[in-house]
């Protein structure tokens, strides 16, 4: 497996799939509570702050919750 959007120094490892699944599970769980966009962004950032680019998270929060 080769991930296309990741930090260049990280390995192409199957664990990437598990991390992506967890990211999506966390997003679904938080979205179920109907938070404000900033609250969703902050909570996801706490859980997954090591992601390369927070921009898509912010734009997703605005698109899904605004």
Secondary structure by P-SEA (a helix, b strand, c coil): ccccccccccccccaaaaaaaaaaaaaaaaaaacccaaaaaaaaaaaccccccaaaaaaaaaaacc
